[in-house]
Amino acid sequence: MKLDSKYFDTIRVRGRSKVAEKAKVPDCAWDGCDKPGIYKAPRGRDHEGQYLHFCVDHVRQYNKSYNYFSGLNDQDIQSYLKDSLTGHRPTWKMGADGAAPGAEAPPRAARRAAPRARDPFNLFEDGTPRPRGAPVPKKVRSLEAKALETLNLAEEAGGEAIRTRYKSLVKQLHPDANGGDRGHEDRLREVIQAYKLLKQSGFC
């Protein structure tokens, strides 16, 4: 394209002129300053989202003396800081004693009389949760029931009872306790295997 082409005359560039940009920049909000206020500074508490415009020198002075909590006493400041932990949203305690803001918690007698939760799968005994740290009763399978029967114990026998019975049976059936008689070896072997099975299953 030639430089003296007619198309050059029709080209127009749209853009902001420097004069228009200067006209849109507000003056510095500092008293007696006529410099352009190109730097924003927050107006303060209760004026969130609103800004003052300063020049670079005065915005520095304003920021040095800025105090968001000016005009508040210590108690109001502490209350504001505490509420800021939850984003200034209402909160209330969890659990039986908790109640929504403005609502009164039910008295203790009413809470005691409240019906217990349903337990369709029998996860809790007699409807009350098992205390923390209490041993969980084990379900006895057929092999473990047979091992308990070998030791002449009921299915409800605890670990201490199983260990005591095992020791006493070994003392009775061991050849050394019977003058070298090996007639009880099969029974002794059954007792040892039964005890090992119960121990591996966590009964003792």
Phi, psi and omega in degrees: 000135180282153181290335180262024181289150179292341181289333178297328182289336182269352182282128176233134178257121179266128179187169181281133174279157180297330179293317180295321180296319179295325181292330182278341180282122181287160177286160178297135183283354179288137182300129176084002181256131179247015177285158179292135179268084184266358181246130182268146175220140183294144181289325179135187181299144183069007175229043182297138181086358178250143187227154169256153181247129182229162169281175187296322182290316185282333176292329176292317178295320180296317181293327179293325183262002185287132177221111182298328186263016180297135180092356179254145175276174185298321182295319179292324178294315179297320178297320179295316181295322179294317179292332182292339178296332180250020178069028180059033176256151180291142179227163175209164185291152177266160175099192185294326182276352183283147178213152179295155180303132180088348180258143180273140177289144179294149179296160184299322181297321179292325179292324179294324184279354182295145181293148180284157179291149178290149181227073185293339182257010179054046178284336180241143176279135180047029174082357181249141180294149180289137180299149180296134180089350180288142181294140179276124180295133183272147177276129184272121176269176188297317180295320180290325177295321179292322178294320177295323178294324177298325179272006181058046180236152176282164182293338181274004185296139179271179183296321180294319179294321180295316180295318180296315180295321180298314180297318182292321179292321179297319179296324181286319190266348183292139181304327180295330180277348182244029177064033178085004180287123182262018182289342181255015183297320181297317179295321179297319179297319179297319180295317180296316180295320179297318180294319178299318179297317180294324180292318179294330180278355177087018179278342180209000000 
